[in-house]
Amino acid sequence: TELIIILVIIVILFGARRLPEIGRGVGEAIKNFKKSTSEPSEIDVTPEKKNEGSEENAARVDSDRESKS
């Protein structure tokens, strides 16, 4: 019964003329969503660049502090 009430409200809001257009749009959206979730996407295999310079600088600062103490 809830489904019938929802359908009546949709017909009142959008009108009977636009229902096929709306249904087509929803169907295409679902189709595209399923297609995008089922297809393996391109995998990025490039290694991430770590901020190595800042780690080296931090190590130098620590060693400088130890040598000054």
PQR file with spaces between the fields and no chain letter, atoms N, CA, C, O and H, PARSE charges and radii, in Angstrom:
ATOM       1  N    THR     1       0.822   -1.209    0.000 -0.4000 1.5000
ATOM       2  CA   THR     1       0.000    0.000    0.000 -0.0000 2.0000
ATOM       3  C    THR     1       0.859    1.263    0.000  0.5500 1.7000
ATOM       4  O    THR     1       0.487    2.281   -0.584 -0.5500 1.4000
ATOM       5  N    GLU     2       2.003    1.183    0.658 -0.4000 1.5000
ATOM       6  CA   GLU     2       2.878    2.359    0.689 -0.0000 2.0000
ATOM       7  C    GLU     2       3.391    2.688   -0.707  0.5500 1.7000
ATOM       8  O    GLU     2       3.532    3.855   -1.071 -0.5500 1.4000
ATOM       9  H    GLU     2       2.305    0.356    1.132  0.4000 1.0000
ATOM      10  N    LEU     3       3.666    1.651   -1.477 -0.4000 1.5000
ATOM      11  CA   LEU     3       4.162    1.854   -2.838 -0.0000 2.0000
ATOM      12  C    LEU     3       3.130    2.565   -3.704  0.5500 1.7000
ATOM      13  O    LEU     3       3.477    3.431   -4.508 -0.5500 1.4000
ATOM      14  H    LEU     3       3.552    0.703   -1.182  0.4000 1.0000
ATOM      15  N    ILE     4       1.878    2.203   -3.542 -0.4000 1.5000
ATOM      16  CA   ILE     4       0.803    2.850   -4.308 -0.0000 2.0000
ATOM      17  C    ILE     4       0.694    4.317   -3.926  0.5500 1.7000
ATOM      18  O    ILE     4       0.515    5.175   -4.790 -0.5500 1.4000
ATOM      19  H    ILE     4       1.597    1.500   -2.889  0.4000 1.0000
ATOM      20  N    ILE     5       0.801    4.604   -2.648 -0.4000 1.5000
ATOM      21  CA   ILE     5       0.728    5.997   -2.187 -0.0000 2.0000
ATOM      22  C    ILE     5       1.896    6.796   -2.755  0.5500 1.7000
ATOM      23  O    ILE     5       1.714    7.928   -3.204 -0.5500 1.4000
ATOM      24  H    ILE     5       0.946    3.906   -1.947  0.4000 1.0000
ATOM      25  N    ILE     6       3.078    6.221   -2.740 -0.4000 1.5000
ATOM      26  CA   ILE     6       4.255    6.910   -3.285 -0.0000 2.0000
ATOM      27  C    ILE     6       4.082    7.163   -4.776  0.5500 1.7000
ATOM      28  O    ILE     6       4.401    8.250   -5.258 -0.5500 1.4000
ATOM      29  H    ILE     6       3.226    5.301   -2.375  0.4000 1.0000
ATOM      30  N    LEU     7       3.580    6.173   -5.515 -0.4000 1.5000
ATOM      31  CA   LEU     7       3.362    6.348   -6.952 -0.0000 2.0000
ATOM      32  C    LEU     7       2.338    7.438   -7.238  0.5500 1.7000
ATOM      33  O    LEU     7       2.518    8.218   -8.172 -0.5500 1.4000
ATOM      34  H    LEU     7       3.321    5.290   -5.123  0.4000 1.0000
ATOM      35  N    VAL     8       1.266    7.506   -6.450 -0.4000 1.5000
ATOM      36  CA   VAL     8       0.251    8.546   -6.632 -0.0000 2.0000
ATOM      37  C    VAL     8       0.860    9.918   -6.384  0.5500 1.7000
ATOM      38  O    VAL     8       0.589   10.861   -7.128 -0.5500 1.4000
ATOM      39  H    VAL     8       1.120    6.872   -5.691  0.4000 1.0000
ATOM      40  N    ILE     9       1.673   10.037   -5.356 -0.4000 1.5000
ATOM      41  CA   ILE     9       2.314   11.326   -5.055 -0.0000 2.0000
ATOM      42  C    ILE     9       3.256   11.721   -6.192  0.5500 1.7000
ATOM      43  O    ILE     9       3.308   12.892   -6.567 -0.5500 1.4000
ATOM      44  H    ILE     9       1.893    9.271   -4.752  0.4000 1.0000
ATOM      45  N    ILE    10       3.991   10.773   -6.738 -0.4000 1.5000
ATOM      46  CA   ILE    10       4.902   11.070   -7.851 -0.0000 2.0000
ATOM      47  C    ILE    10       4.122   11.534   -9.074  0.5500 1.7000
ATOM      48  O    ILE    10       4.528   12.481   -9.749 -0.5500 1.4000
ATOM      49  H    ILE    10       3.949    9.821   -6.433  0.4000 1.0000
ATOM      50  N    VAL    11       3.001   10.870   -9.362 -0.4000 1.5000
ATOM      51  CA   VAL    11       2.177   11.273  -10.513 -0.0000 2.0000
ATOM      52  C    VAL    11       1.630   12.669  -10.294  0.5500 1.7000
ATOM      53  O    VAL    11       1.579   13.462  -11.234 -0.5500 1.4000
ATOM      54  H    VAL    11       2.671   10.101   -8.814  0.4000 1.0000
ATOM      55  N    ILE    12       1.224   12.986   -9.086 -0.4000 1.5000
ATOM      56  CA   ILE    12       0.697   14.325   -8.798 -0.0000 2.0000
ATOM      57  C    ILE    12       1.795   15.371   -8.951  0.5500 1.7000
ATOM      58  O    ILE    12       1.559   16.435   -9.524 -0.5500 1.4000
ATOM      59  H    ILE    12       1.265   12.342   -8.323  0.4000 1.0000
ATOM      60  N    LEU    13       2.987   15.082   -8.448 -0.4000 1.5000
ATOM      61  CA   LEU    13       4.073   16.062   -8.494 -0.0000 2.0000
ATOM      62  C    LEU    13       4.599   16.287   -9.908  0.5500 1.7000
ATOM      63  O    LEU    13       4.777   17.431  -10.326 -0.5500 1.4000
ATOM      64  H    LEU    13       3.178   14.218   -7.983  0.4000 1.0000
ATOM      65  N    PHE    14       4.846   15.220  -10.639 -0.4000 1.5000
ATOM      66  CA   PHE    14       5.501   15.352  -11.933 -0.0000 2.0000
ATOM      67  C    PHE    14       4.556   15.268  -13.123  0.5500 1.7000
ATOM      68  O    PHE    14       4.897   15.729  -14.212 -0.5500 1.4000
ATOM      69  H    PHE    14       4.702   14.291  -10.299  0.4000 1.0000
ATOM      70  N    GLY    15       3.405   14.703  -12.941 -0.4000 1.5000
ATOM      71  CA   GLY    15       2.473   14.541  -14.050 -0.0000 2.0000
ATOM      72  C    GLY    15       2.754   13.268  -14.819  0.5500 1.7000
ATOM      73  O    GLY    15       3.876   12.763  -14.822 -0.5500 1.4000
ATOM      74  H    GLY    15       3.128   14.328  -12.056  0.4000 1.0000
ATOM      75  N    ALA    16       1.726   12.756  -15.470 -0.4000 1.5000
ATOM      76  CA   ALA    16       1.841   11.483  -16.180 -0.0000 2.0000
ATOM      77  C    ALA    16       2.725   11.604  -17.414  0.5500 1.7000
ATOM      78  O    ALA    16       3.312   10.610  -17.840 -0.5500 1.4000
ATOM      79  H    ALA    16       0.814   13.166  -15.468  0.4000 1.0000
ATOM      80  N    ARG    17       2.835   12.775  -17.989 -0.4000 1.5000
ATOM      81  CA   ARG    17       3.637   12.953  -19.209 -0.0000 2.0000
ATOM      82  C    ARG    17       5.131   12.820  -18.946  0.5500 1.7000
ATOM      83  O    ARG    17       5.876   12.336  -19.798 -0.5500 1.4000
ATOM      84  H    ARG    17       2.358   13.582  -17.643  0.4000 1.0000
ATOM      85  N    ARG    18       5.562   13.245  -17.777 -0.4000 1.5000
ATOM      86  CA   ARG    18       7.002   13.227  -17.498 -0.0000 2.0000
ATOM      87  C    ARG    18       7.470   11.926  -16.864  0.5500 1.7000
ATOM      88  O    ARG    18       8.676   11.724  -16.722 -0.5500 1.4000
ATOM      89  H    ARG    18       4.957   13.638  -17.084  0.4000 1.0000
ATOM      90  N    LEU    19       6.557   11.033  -16.478 -0.4000 1.5000
ATOM      91  CA   LEU    19       6.966    9.791  -15.819 -0.0000 2.0000
ATOM      92  C    LEU    19       7.887    8.921  -16.676  0.5500 1.7000
ATOM      93  O    LEU    19       8.883    8.421  -16.153 -0.5500 1.4000
ATOM      94  H    LEU    19       5.577   11.197  -16.594  0.4000 1.0000
ATOM      95  N    PRO    20       7.606    8.717  -17.965 -0.5600 1.5000
ATOM      96  CA   PRO    20       8.555    7.911  -18.766  0.2800 2.0000
ATOM      97  C    PRO    20       9.947    8.535  -18.833  0.5500 1.7000
ATOM      98  O    PRO    20      10.954    7.828  -18.811 -0.5500 1.4000
ATOM      99  N    GLU    21       9.995    9.852  -18.914 -0.4000 1.5000
ATOM     100  CA   GLU    21      11.281   10.552  -18.964 -0.0000 2.0000
ATOM     101  C    GLU    21      12.041   10.366  -17.652  0.5500 1.7000
ATOM     102  O    GLU    21      13.248   10.122  -17.658 -0.5500 1.4000
ATOM     103  H    GLU    21       9.177   10.426  -18.931  0.4000 1.0000
ATOM     104  N    ILE    22      11.342   10.481  -16.547 -0.4000 1.5000
ATOM     105  CA   ILE    22      11.968   10.309  -15.236 -0.0000 2.0000
ATOM     106  C    ILE    22      12.428    8.863  -15.057  0.5500 1.7000
ATOM     107  O    ILE    22      13.530    8.608  -14.572 -0.5500 1.4000
ATOM     108  H    ILE    22      10.362   10.680  -16.543  0.4000 1.0000
ATOM     109  N    GLY    23      11.567    7.916  -15.457 -0.4000 1.5000
ATOM     110  CA   GLY    23      11.931    6.503  -15.354 -0.0000 2.0000
ATOM     111  C    GLY    23      13.147    6.158  -16.183  0.5500 1.7000
ATOM     112  O    GLY    23      14.007    5.392  -15.748 -0.5500 1.4000
ATOM     113  H    GLY    23      10.672    8.123  -15.851  0.4000 1.0000
ATOM     114  N    ARG    24      13.223    6.723  -17.380 -0.4000 1.5000
ATOM     115  CA   ARG    24      14.371    6.497  -18.256 -0.0000 2.0000
ATOM     116  C    ARG    24      15.644    7.044  -17.614  0.5500 1.7000
ATOM     117  O    ARG    24      16.693    6.401  -17.645 -0.5500 1.4000
ATOM     118  H    ARG    24      12.525    7.345  -17.734  0.4000 1.0000
ATOM     119  N    GLY    25      15.538    8.230  -17.036 -0.4000 1.5000
ATOM     120  CA   GLY    25      16.704    8.829  -16.389 -0.0000 2.0000
ATOM     121  C    GLY    25      17.177    8.028  -15.195  0.5500 1.7000
ATOM     122  O    GLY    25      18.378    7.840  -14.999 -0.5500 1.4000
ATOM     123  H    GLY    25      14.686    8.752  -17.011  0.4000 1.0000
ATOM     124  N    VAL    26      16.228    7.551  -14.390 -0.4000 1.5000
ATOM     125  CA   VAL    26      16.590    6.739  -13.225 -0.0000 2.0000
ATOM     126  C    VAL    26      17.210    5.419  -13.680  0.5500 1.7000
ATOM     127  O    VAL    26      18.191    4.955  -13.098 -0.5500 1.4000
ATOM     128  H    VAL    26      15.252    7.703  -14.549  0.4000 1.0000
ATOM     129  N    GLY    27      16.638    4.818  -14.717 -0.4000 1.5000
ATOM     130  CA   GLY    27      17.181    3.563  -15.238 -0.0000 2.0000
ATOM     131  C    GLY    27      18.597    3.718  -15.750  0.5500 1.7000
ATOM     132  O    GLY    27      19.445    2.864  -15.489 -0.5500 1.4000
ATOM     133  H    GLY    27      15.841    5.195  -15.190  0.4000 1.0000
ATOM     134  N    GLU    28      18.869    4.794  -16.476 -0.4000 1.5000
ATOM     135  CA   GLU    28      20.222    5.043  -16.982 -0.0000 2.0000
ATOM     136  C    GLU    28      21.195    5.294  -15.840  0.5500 1.7000
ATOM     137  O    GLU    28      22.345    4.857  -15.885 -0.5500 1.4000
ATOM     138  H    GLU    28      18.180    5.487  -16.688  0.4000 1.0000
ATOM     139  N    ALA    29      20.727    6.003  -14.812 -0.4000 1.5000
ATOM     140  CA   ALA    29      21.593    6.272  -13.668 -0.0000 2.0000
ATOM     141  C    ALA    29      21.967    4.978  -12.955  0.5500 1.7000
ATOM     142  O    ALA    29      23.123    4.784  -12.579 -0.5500 1.4000
ATOM     143  H    ALA    29      19.792    6.359  -14.775  0.4000 1.0000
ATOM     144  N    ILE    30      20.993    4.096  -12.771 -0.4000 1.5000
ATOM     145  CA   ILE    30      21.268    2.817  -12.120 -0.0000 2.0000
ATOM     146  C    ILE    30      22.204    1.973  -12.978  0.5500 1.7000
ATOM     147  O    ILE    30      23.117    1.328  -12.462 -0.5500 1.4000
ATOM     148  H    ILE    30      20.054    4.253  -13.077  0.4000 1.0000
ATOM     149  N    LYS    31      21.975    1.980  -14.283 -0.4000 1.5000
ATOM     150  CA   LYS    31      22.819    1.210  -15.207 -0.0000 2.0000
ATOM     151  C    LYS    31      24.264    1.702  -15.157  0.5500 1.7000
ATOM     152  O    LYS    31      25.195    0.899  -15.089 -0.5500 1.4000
ATOM     153  H    LYS    31      21.234    2.504  -14.702  0.4000 1.0000
ATOM     154  N    ASN    32      24.450    3.025  -15.190 -0.4000 1.5000
ATOM     155  CA   ASN    32      25.801    3.588  -15.137 -0.0000 2.0000
ATOM     156  C    ASN    32      26.470    3.304  -13.800  0.5500 1.7000
ATOM     157  O    ASN    32      27.672    3.043  -13.744 -0.5500 1.4000
ATOM     158  H    ASN    32      23.694    3.677  -15.244  0.4000 1.0000
ATOM     159  N    PHE    33      25.692    3.353  -12.722 -0.4000 1.5000
ATOM     160  CA   PHE    33      26.246    3.080  -11.399 -0.0000 2.0000
ATOM     161  C    PHE    33      26.725    1.631  -11.310  0.5500 1.7000
ATOM     162  O    PHE    33      27.825    1.364  -10.828 -0.5500 1.4000
ATOM     163  H    PHE    33      24.715    3.564  -12.767  0.4000 1.0000
ATOM     164  N    LYS    34      25.898    0.705  -11.773 -0.4000 1.5000
ATOM     165  CA   LYS    34      26.284   -0.706  -11.738 -0.0000 2.0000
ATOM     166  C    LYS    34      27.503   -0.958  -12.617  0.5500 1.7000
ATOM     167  O    LYS    34      28.389   -1.732  -12.254 -0.5500 1.4000
ATOM     168  H    LYS    34      25.003    0.922  -12.165  0.4000 1.0000
ATOM     169  N    LYS    35      27.544   -0.304  -13.771 -0.4000 1.5000
ATOM     170  CA   LYS    35      28.672   -0.475  -14.683 -0.0000 2.0000
ATOM     171  C    LYS    35      29.964    0.033  -14.048  0.5500 1.7000
ATOM     172  O    LYS    35      31.010   -0.607  -14.157 -0.5500 1.4000
ATOM     173  H    LYS    35      26.824    0.324  -14.066  0.4000 1.0000
ATOM     174  N    SER    36      29.886    1.178  -13.389 -0.4000 1.5000
ATOM     175  CA   SER    36      31.092    1.754  -12.798 -0.0000 2.0000
ATOM     176  C    SER    36      31.568    0.962  -11.592  0.5500 1.7000
ATOM     177  O    SER    36      32.767    0.927  -11.318 -0.5500 1.4000
ATOM     178  H    SER    36      29.037    1.698  -13.300  0.4000 1.0000
ATOM     179  N    THR    37      30.654    0.324  -10.863 -0.4000 1.5000
ATOM     180  CA   THR    37      31.088   -0.452   -9.709 -0.0000 2.0000
ATOM     181  C    THR    37      31.589   -1.830  -10.098  0.5500 1.7000
ATOM     182  O    THR    37      32.392   -2.416   -9.373 -0.5500 1.4000
ATOM     183  H    THR    37      29.680    0.352  -11.085  0.4000 1.0000
ATOM     184  N    SER    38      31.131   -2.365  -11.235 -0.4000 1.5000
ATOM     185  CA   SER    38      31.553   -3.709  -11.619 -0.0000 2.0000
ATOM     186  C    SER    38      32.844   -3.707  -12.428  0.5500 1.7000
ATOM     187  O    SER    38      33.580   -4.693  -12.399 -0.5500 1.4000
ATOM     188  H    SER    38      30.479   -1.888  -11.825  0.4000 1.0000
ATOM     189  N    GLU    39      33.138   -2.641  -13.138 -0.4000 1.5000
ATOM     190  CA   GLU    39      34.353   -2.572  -13.941 -0.0000 2.0000
ATOM     191  C    GLU    39      35.546   -2.252  -13.058  0.5500 1.7000
ATOM     192  O    GLU    39      35.471   -1.373  -12.199 -0.5500 1.4000
ATOM     193  H    GLU    39      32.540   -1.839  -13.161  0.4000 1.0000
ATOM     194  N    PRO    40      36.651   -2.965  -13.267 -0.5600 1.5000
ATOM     195  CA   PRO    40      37.843   -2.595  -12.504  0.2800 2.0000
ATOM     196  C    PRO    40      38.370   -1.257  -13.014  0.5500 1.7000
ATOM     197  O    PRO    40      38.575   -1.069  -14.213 -0.5500 1.4000
ATOM     198  N    SER    41      38.576   -0.372  -12.117 -0.4000 1.5000
ATOM     199  CA   SER    41      39.081    0.937  -12.520 -0.0000 2.0000
ATOM     200  C    SER    41      40.590    0.852  -12.730  0.5500 1.7000
ATOM     201  O    SER    41      41.234   -0.121  -12.337 -0.5500 1.4000
ATOM     202  H    SER    41      38.409   -0.525  -11.143  0.4000 1.0000
ATOM     203  N    GLU    42      41.125    1.867  -13.343 -0.4000 1.5000
ATOM     204  CA   GLU    42      42.563    1.897  -13.569 -0.0000 2.0000
ATOM     205  C    GLU    42      43.270    1.997  -12.228  0.5500 1.7000
ATOM     206  O    GLU    42      42.904    2.800  -11.369 -0.5500 1.4000
ATOM     207  H    GLU    42      40.602    2.657  -13.663  0.4000 1.0000
ATOM     208  N    ILE    43      44.273    1.180  -12.072 -0.4000 1.5000
ATOM     209  CA   ILE    43      45.012    1.170  -10.821 -0.0000 2.0000
ATOM     210  C    ILE    43      46.277    1.991  -11.009  0.5500 1.7000
ATOM     211  O    ILE    43      47.044    1.773  -11.948 -0.5500 1.4000
ATOM     212  H    ILE    43      44.571    0.528  -12.769  0.4000 1.0000
ATOM     213  N    ASP    44      46.480    2.927  -10.113 -0.4000 1.5000
ATOM     214  CA   ASP    44      47.663    3.767  -10.161 -0.0000 2.0000
ATOM     215  C    ASP    44      48.807    3.016   -9.492  0.5500 1.7000
ATOM     216  O    ASP    44      48.783    2.788   -8.282 -0.5500 1.4000
ATOM     217  H    ASP    44      45.857    3.104   -9.351  0.4000 1.0000
ATOM     218  N    VAL    45      49.802    2.635  -10.274 -0.4000 1.5000
ATOM     219  CA   VAL    45      50.912    1.855   -9.743 -0.0000 2.0000
ATOM     220  C    VAL    45      52.156    2.703   -9.502  0.5500 1.7000
ATOM     221  O    VAL    45      53.210    2.166   -9.161 -0.5500 1.4000
ATOM     222  H    VAL    45      49.821    2.820  -11.257  0.4000 1.0000
ATOM     223  N    THR    46      52.050    3.991   -9.671 -0.4000 1.5000
ATOM     224  CA   THR    46      53.207    4.839   -9.417 -0.0000 2.0000
ATOM     225  C    THR    46      53.408    4.958   -7.916  0.5500 1.7000
ATOM     226  O    THR    46      52.442    5.159   -7.179 -0.5500 1.4000
ATOM     227  H    THR    46      51.194    4.427   -9.948  0.4000 1.0000
ATOM     228  N    PRO    47      54.634    4.837   -7.454 -0.5600 1.5000
ATOM     229  CA   PRO    47      54.863    4.922   -6.008  0.2800 2.0000
ATOM     230  C    PRO    47      54.598    6.338   -5.509  0.5500 1.7000
ATOM     231  O    PRO    47      54.854    7.330   -6.191 -0.5500 1.4000
ATOM     232  N    GLU    48      54.079    6.383   -4.303 -0.4000 1.5000
ATOM     233  CA   GLU    48      53.818    7.697   -3.712 -0.0000 2.0000
ATOM     234  C    GLU    48      55.140    8.333   -3.316  0.5500 1.7000
ATOM     235  O    GLU    48      56.041    7.672   -2.800 -0.5500 1.4000
ATOM     236  H    GLU    48      53.871    5.577   -3.748  0.4000 1.0000
ATOM     237  N    LYS    49      55.230    9.615   -3.567 -0.4000 1.5000
ATOM     238  CA   LYS    49      56.442   10.329   -3.187 -0.0000 2.0000
ATOM     239  C    LYS    49      56.295   10.769   -1.741  0.5500 1.7000
ATOM     240  O    LYS    49      55.392   11.525   -1.382 -0.5500 1.4000
ATOM     241  H    LYS    49      54.497   10.151   -3.986  0.4000 1.0000
ATOM     242  N    LYS    50      57.200   10.276   -0.938 -0.4000 1.5000
ATOM     243  CA   LYS    50      57.183   10.685    0.462 -0.0000 2.0000
ATOM     244  C    LYS    50      57.990   11.962    0.590  0.5500 1.7000
ATOM     245  O    LYS    50      58.873   12.248   -0.218 -0.5500 1.4000
ATOM     246  H    LYS    50      57.933    9.661   -1.230  0.4000 1.0000
ATOM     247  N    ASN    51      57.679   12.694    1.584 -0.4000 1.5000
ATOM     248  CA   ASN    51      58.380   13.938    1.828 -0.0000 2.0000
ATOM     249  C    ASN    51      59.692   13.595    2.529  0.5500 1.7000
ATOM     250  O    ASN    51      59.857   13.828    3.726 -0.5500 1.4000
ATOM     251  H    ASN    51      56.962   12.463    2.241  0.4000 1.0000
ATOM     252  N    GLU    52      60.623   13.034    1.750 -0.4000 1.5000
ATOM     253  CA   GLU    52      61.883   12.557    2.303 -0.0000 2.0000
ATOM     254  C    GLU    52      62.764   13.699    2.787  0.5500 1.7000
ATOM     255  O    GLU    52      63.517   13.536    3.747 -0.5500 1.4000
ATOM     256  H    GLU    52      60.489   12.845    0.778  0.4000 1.0000
ATOM     257  N    GLY    53      62.682   14.817    2.154 -0.4000 1.5000
ATOM     258  CA   GLY    53      63.516   15.949    2.537 -0.0000 2.0000
ATOM     259  C    GLY    53      63.244   16.404    3.951  0.5500 1.7000
ATOM     260  O    GLY    53      64.178   16.737    4.681 -0.5500 1.4000
ATOM     261  H    GLY    53      62.070   14.950    1.374  0.4000 1.0000
ATOM     262  N    SER    54      62.001   16.426    4.349 -0.4000 1.5000
ATOM     263  CA   SER    54      61.685   16.892    5.690 -0.0000 2.0000
ATOM     264  C    SER    54      62.146   15.890    6.738  0.5500 1.7000
ATOM     265  O    SER    54      62.531   16.285    7.838 -0.5500 1.4000
ATOM     266  H    SER    54      61.243   16.156    3.756  0.4000 1.0000
ATOM     267  N    GLU    55      62.112   14.593    6.415 -0.4000 1.5000
ATOM     268  CA   GLU    55      62.595   13.591    7.360 -0.0000 2.0000
ATOM     269  C    GLU    55      64.103   13.715    7.541  0.5500 1.7000
ATOM     270  O    GLU    55      64.616   13.605    8.655 -0.5500 1.4000
ATOM     271  H    GLU    55      61.799   14.272    5.521  0.4000 1.0000
ATOM     272  N    GLU    56      64.804   13.944    6.441 -0.4000 1.5000
ATOM     273  CA   GLU    56      66.253   14.105    6.531 -0.0000 2.0000
ATOM     274  C    GLU    56      66.596   15.359    7.316  0.5500 1.7000
ATOM     275  O    GLU    56      67.525   15.353    8.124 -0.5500 1.4000
ATOM     276  H    GLU    56      64.387   14.033    5.537  0.4000 1.0000
ATOM     277  N    ASN    57      65.860   16.423    7.088 -0.4000 1.5000
ATOM     278  CA   ASN    57      66.106   17.661    7.818 -0.0000 2.0000
ATOM     279  C    ASN    57      65.835   17.468    9.301  0.5500 1.7000
ATOM     280  O    ASN    57      66.573   17.994   10.135 -0.5500 1.4000
ATOM     281  H    ASN    57      65.105   16.428    6.432  0.4000 1.0000
ATOM     282  N    ALA    58      64.797   16.727    9.642 -0.4000 1.5000
ATOM     283  CA   ALA    58      64.483   16.485   11.045 -0.0000 2.0000
ATOM     284  C    ALA    58      65.594   15.675   11.696  0.5500 1.7000
ATOM     285  O    ALA    58      65.947   15.927   12.848 -0.5500 1.4000
ATOM     286  H    ALA    58      64.198   16.300    8.965  0.4000 1.0000
ATOM     287  N    ALA    59      66.149   14.705   10.975 -0.4000 1.5000
ATOM     288  CA   ALA    59      67.243   13.898   11.510 -0.0000 2.0000
ATOM     289  C    ALA    59      68.479   14.763   11.714  0.5500 1.7000
ATOM     290  O    ALA    59      69.188   14.604   12.707 -0.5500 1.4000
ATOM     291  H    ALA    59      65.862   14.501   10.039  0.4000 1.0000
ATOM     292  N    ARG    60      68.744   15.669   10.792 -0.4000 1.5000
ATOM     293  CA   ARG    60      69.894   16.565   10.924 -0.0000 2.0000
ATOM     294  C    ARG    60      69.728   17.489   12.117  0.5500 1.7000
ATOM     295  O    ARG    60      70.680   17.728   12.860 -0.5500 1.4000
ATOM     296  H    ARG    60      68.168   15.798    9.984  0.4000 1.0000
ATOM     297  N    VAL    61      68.529   18.006   12.302 -0.4000 1.5000
ATOM     298  CA   VAL    61      68.282   18.908   13.426 -0.0000 2.0000
ATOM     299  C    VAL    61      68.487   18.164   14.732  0.5500 1.7000
ATOM     300  O    VAL    61      69.081   18.700   15.668 -0.5500 1.4000
ATOM     301  H    VAL    61      67.756   17.812   11.698  0.4000 1.0000
ATOM     302  N    ASP    62      67.992   16.913   14.803 -0.4000 1.5000
ATOM     303  CA   ASP    62      68.171   16.123   16.019 -0.0000 2.0000
ATOM     304  C    ASP    62      69.644   15.847   16.281  0.5500 1.7000
ATOM     305  O    ASP    62      70.100   15.943   17.420 -0.5500 1.4000
ATOM     306  H    ASP    62      67.509   16.478   14.043  0.4000 1.0000
ATOM     307  N    SER    63      70.391   15.504   15.235 -0.4000 1.5000
ATOM     308  CA   SER    63      71.815   15.211   15.426 -0.0000 2.0000
ATOM     309  C    SER    63      72.578   16.482   15.791  0.5500 1.7000
ATOM     310  O    SER    63      73.528   16.425   16.572 -0.5500 1.4000
ATOM     311  H    SER    63      70.020   15.427   14.309  0.4000 1.0000
ATOM     312  N    ASP    64      72.178   17.624   15.240 -0.4000 1.5000
ATOM     313  CA   ASP    64      72.817   18.890   15.589 -0.0000 2.0000
ATOM     314  C    ASP    64      72.564   19.229   17.047  0.5500 1.7000
ATOM     315  O    ASP    64      73.459   19.711   17.740 -0.5500 1.4000
ATOM     316  H    ASP    64      71.406   17.670   14.606  0.4000 1.0000
ATOM     317  N    ARG    65      71.357   18.981   17.512 -0.4000 1.5000
ATOM     318  CA   ARG    65      71.022   19.262   18.913 -0.0000 2.0000
ATOM     319  C    ARG    65      71.841   18.379   19.846  0.5500 1.7000
ATOM     320  O    ARG    65      72.322   18.836   20.883 -0.5500 1.4000
ATOM     321  H    ARG    65      70.629   18.589   16.949  0.4000 1.0000
ATOM     322  N    GLU    66      71.999   17.093   19.467 -0.4000 1.5000
ATOM     323  CA   GLU    66      72.752   16.174   20.309 -0.0000 2.0000
ATOM     324  C    GLU    66      74.230   16.553   20.350  0.5500 1.7000
ATOM     325  O    GLU    66      74.875   16.437   21.392 -0.5500 1.4000
ATOM     326  H    GLU    66      71.608   16.722   18.625  0.4000 1.0000
ATOM     327  N    SER    67      74.756   17.000   19.230 -0.4000 1.5000
ATOM     328  CA   SER    67      76.178   17.338   19.191 -0.0000 2.0000
ATOM     329  C    SER    67      76.462   18.631   19.950  0.5500 1.7000
ATOM     330  O    SER    67      77.557   18.802   20.485 -0.5500 1.4000
ATOM     331  H    SER    67      74.232   17.094   18.383  0.4000 1.0000
ATOM     332  N    LYS    68      75.495   19.539   20.004 -0.4000 1.5000
ATOM     333  CA   LYS    68      75.682   20.801   20.718 -0.0000 2.0000
ATOM     334  C    LYS    68      75.545   20.614   22.221  0.5500 1.7000
ATOM     335  O    LYS    68      76.060   21.425   22.991 -0.5500 1.4000
ATOM     336  H    LYS    68      74.605   19.400   19.570  0.4000 1.0000
ATOM     337  N    SER    69      74.860   19.562   22.651 -0.4000 1.5000
ATOM     338  CA   SER    69      74.640   19.354   24.086 -0.0000 2.0000
ATOM     339  C    SER    69      75.855   18.852   24.797  0.5500 1.7000
ATOM     340  O    SER    69      75.815   18.632   26.008 -0.5500 1.4000
ATOM     341  H    SER    69      74.442   18.903   22.026  0.4000 1.0000
